[in-house]
C-alpha cells in the first residue's frame, strides 16, 4: 500500500541515507579539484546564480565560470569582476590560480622623478629570449660581464644580464645619463652603490631577483633594501628558523596555522634580507640579532634590533625604519625596508616593466 507524499519535506526524507543534494555535491567537487597549496576553506569564491539550483550559491572560480548557463555575478558583469581582482593563470584540470597582481603594478609609462618622500619599486620580468641579450650586454661594464660569464648555465646568465641592464637604464633615467655612464662602487660587505653620488641628491637603490622576477627599489636620501624570494615547499623551514632566526621568531612561526607557515617563513626571511641590504651589513650581521614579524596576514614590521646598534644619539634603531610587504606574484614573498620614521609618511609607488629595452624616455 503506497503512501501519498504531499510536501517537499516528506520528499526529502525519501533520499538515500547519507546522500547529499546535487548543489552540495558540486560544491564539494570544486573543493577537491583545488591545488594542494590552497586552504580549501579559503579558496577564491564568487557569488553566482547556479542553473541547477535556481538560487544563489558559492562556487570556486574556474575556467568554465563564464560558460556556465545563467551564471554571472549578481548585478555585475564578468568584465567588472576582472577589473577588481588579480589576473588568473590557467592550470591543469581546468582550475585557475592567482598570477601576478597586475592591478597593483601598473606599467612604467613615464619617467620617474626623484623625491625624498617617494620610494619607487619596479618589478621586472626576467624571462627574456636570447636574442636581445647581446644588446643588453653592451651596456654592462667589464666586471659585470665577467661576473655574468661565471654562471655555468645560460638561463641564470640571461637573468643576470637582463636585471643588471635594467638597473643601469633605470638609474640612467633618474640621473639623466646614458646607461653605460653609470659606475658602481661596493661597500665593505659588497653592497652596490653609485661611485659618484650627488651629495645634494643622493640616490639610493636596492636589487633582488628570484626565478624570473626581479625588484629594483630606488629613492633619494634614504637607505633602502628590498628582497624577493619564490616559495619552495621542499625547504625545511623549521630547521632553518631554529638555526638562524631568534627564539621569538621561531616560536611565532611554529604557532602559525600549518597552511600559513611556509608563507610566514618567507615573510620573515625576506624581511631580514631587506634589513641586511638596507644597512649594508650583509651576512656579517647574524639574523638572530634582530626581530621581524612572521605572520603573513599581518603588516610587516621591524620589532627589535640588537643593543649594539642602538646608538644613544639616535634612540631606538627599530623605530628609524619602516617595513612594507609587497605582493609581487603568487608563491612569492617580498619585503621593502626604508629608512623613515612613521611620521615621515614616505610613499611607496609600484611599477612593472616587462620589456627592459623599451623604458620611457626622460
N, C-alpha and C positions, 0 to 999 in steps of 0.2 A: 504494500500500500504506500503510495507516494505522498509526500507532504509538500504542499504548495508554499513557496517562499515569497513573501510579499514585500520585503525591503532589502536594501543593499547590505545592511549589516548582517542579515542572515546569509546572504550570498558569500560574504567574506568568510563566514565560518566554514564554508564548504571547501576552502582551499586546502591543499595537502598540508599537513602539519609541518612547520619548519620552513615552508616556502615563502618567498618574498615577492612583492609586487614587481611588475616589469620595470617601473621607473627606478626602484631601489636597486634592482639587479644591474641596470645600465650604469647607474652612478658608481656602483662598486667596481664594475668592469673598467671604468675610466681610471679609478684609483690604481687598479692592478697594472695598468699599462704605463704608469708613470715611471720615469727613470728612478733608480735606487737613490740617487743623490737628493731627491726631493723628499721633504717631510710630507707624507701622504695626507696629513691632516691640514696642511697649509699650502697646498698647491694653488697656482693662479686660477681664479674662478671668475666667472661672469654669470649674470642672471639672464636666462633665456626662456622663451616660451616653447616648450617641447611639443612636437606634434603628437607624440604617443600618449601624453597625459592631459594635454589641454590646459595645464596650469603652470605657473612659474616654478622652475626648479633650478638647482645649481649644477653646472656642468663644467668639466675641465675644458681649457682652451685647446682645441685640436685642429688639425688641418682641415677637417670637414665641417668646421663651425659655420662657414659662410654657405656651405652647400646643404645644410640641414633645412628641410622644408619647413617653412613657417617660423624658423628661428630668427633671432635678432635681438639686439639689446633693447630693453624697454625704453621707448621714447628716443632712442639714438640709433643711428645707422652704424654699420660696421666700420665705415670710414672715420666717424668721430671717435670710435673706440681706439683705432690705431693712432689717432692723433694724441692720445693721452696716456699711452702705455709704451714701454720699451719694445723694440722690434723683436721678432722671434725667428729662430733658425729652425729649419726642418730636420728632424732626426728620423731614424728608422722607426717603423711601427706606426707612423702617422702622428706621433706625438711631437708637439712643438716645445722648444726650450728657449729661455730668455737669452738673447745675444747681447751685443754691446748697447749700452744705454745712449743711443744717438741723440735723444732729446736733450740730455744734459751736456752733450759735447757738440755744439754747433760747428759747422765748418769754419775754418780760419779764412775769411774772405777779405780782410782789410789789414793794413799794417798795424802792429801793436805798439802802443806808446808806453814808455817807462813812467812809473809812478811809485812813490814810496808807499802809497796806500792800496796798491793793487798787486796781486801775485798772479801771473799768467801761467797756467798749466796746459801744455799742449800734448795731446795724445797722438802718437804716431803708429801707423800701420807698417810694420817691417817686412810684410810678406811681399817682397819685391822680386820681380822677374830678373834674370841675369843680365838682360840687355842694357838697362840703364846704369848698371853698377860701374862700368868702365868710366862713364862720365862723372859719376859721383866720386870715384877715386881721385879724379883730377883736382878736387878741392881740398884733399887731405894733405897734411904735412908728411914729411919723410918718416918721422917716428910713428905717426898714426898708420901709415901704410905698412911699416914693419910689424906693428902690433897686429894688424889685420892678417898679414901673411903667416903669422904664427898659429892661426887657427888651423886645425887639422882638417876640418870638414868645410865644405863650401857653404852650407846653409848658415852656420853661425858667422862665417866671414862676411856674407852678404848683409846679414842683420847689423853687424858692427859698422860696416861701411855706410849703410843707409842711415843709421842712427847718428853717426858722427857727422855725416854731411848735412843732415837736417839741423843738427845743433849749430854748426857753423853758419848755415844760411839764416837761421832764426836770430842768432846773436848779431850777424851782419846787418839784418834788418833793423834791429834795435839801435845799433851804433852807426848806421848809415855807412857801412863799409862793405867791401867785397868779402865773400866767404873765405877766400884764400888769404885775406889780410889778417884774419883772426889768429892771434897767437896765445897759446895756453902756457901757464906755469902750474906747478904742482906743489902742494903743501907738504909738510913734514910727513904726513901719513897718506899721501897720494891724492888728496882732494884737488880736482882740477879747478882752476880759476883763470881769469884773464891776466895775461902777462903785464899789460899796460892798462890799468883800470883808472878811469877818470875819478879823482878824489871828490869832485863836486857831483858826480853822477855815478857812484859805484854800482856796477851791475853784478848781481849775484845769481847763480844758477845751480841746478842740480839735475842729474840724469839718472834714469833707471830703466832697465828693459828686462822683459821676461817673455819667452816664446816669441810670438810675432808682434807683440805690442811694446811700446816704449812711452815713457813720460818725460817731458822736459819742463821744469819749473824755473821761471825767471822773475826776478823782482829787482827793485832798486833800493840799495841802502839797508837791506835786511838779510841776515843769513837765512838760508832756506835749504831744506832737504826733502827729497821725495824718494819713495821706494815702491816697487811694483813686484808682485810675486804671483805666479799661477799656482793654484792649489794642486797638491799631489797627495792623493789618498793613501799612497804607499808609505808616506813619511811617518815615522814613529814619533808622533807629536809629543806624547807624554814623556818619553825618554829624553828628547831634546829639551823640553821645557824644564825638566828636573835638572838637567846638566847646565843649561845656560841662563834660564830665567831666575828671577828672585823667588823665594819661597811663597811670597804673597801672590805672585802671578801664577805660579804652578798650581796653587790651591784654587784660585779663581777659575783657571782653565778646567780643572777636574770637577768643579761644581756646576759647570755649564751642562745643559741637556746634551745628550750624545750627538744629536744631529747638528749642534752648533759648535762642537769642539774643534773641528777642522778649520772652520772659518775663524773661530776665536784664536787658534794658534797663529794663523797667518795675520790676523789683526795685530796681535802682539809683536810678531816678527817684523812686519813692515813698519810699525811704529818705532821700534827700536832702531832699525836700519836708517829710518829717516832722521832720527836724533843723531846718530853717529855721522851721517853725511852732513847735516847742518852744522854741527860743531867742528867737524874736521878731525875727530878723534880716530875714526876708522876702527879697526879691530883691536887697537891698543887699549881701548876702554872696555872693561868687562860688561857684558849685557846685564848682569845681575845687579849692577851698581845704580840702576835707575828703574823706575816702575812706571808702567803704562797700563791703560785699561785693556782687558782681554775680551770683554763681551762684545760680539759683533753687532748686537742690537742696540748698543748704547753709543753715544758720541765718543770719539777717540780723544784721549787726554793724556798728557804727561803729568803723573801724580807726584813722583818724588825723584830727587837726584842726590847722589852721594854727597856727603858733607864737604868733601874736598873741593867741590865745585861751587859751593855756596859762599861766595866772597862777601865779606861784611859790608862792603861799599855798594853791592848790588842787591843784597837781600836774597830772597828765595829764588834759586835758579829755575825751578819748575815754573814759577809764575811769569818768567820772562818769555815763555814760548807758548804759541798757540798751535794745536794739532788738529788736523782735519782728516777724516777718512774719505776716500774718493771711490765712487762706484764706476770703475772703468769698463768692465765686462763681466759676464757671468763666469764663475770659477776663478776669478782674480781678486786679490786684495791689494789695496794701495793706500799709502798714508803720506801726508804732507805736513811738515813742521816748519813754522815761520817764526822768526824772532820778533815777537809782538806780544804785548800785554793785552788783556781783554779790552781795555778802553781804547786801544788804537783803532779798532774797527777796520782791520785790513780786509779788503775784498778779494776773494778767490774767483778768478774767471777761468772757465774751462773751454778748451777748443780742441777740435780734431783736425788732423792733417793727414789725409790718406795718400796724397801724392806729394812727396817732398820736393820734387822738381818744379812744381807749379805753385810756389808760395806767392802771396800778394806782394806786389812791388811797393817799396817805400816811397 
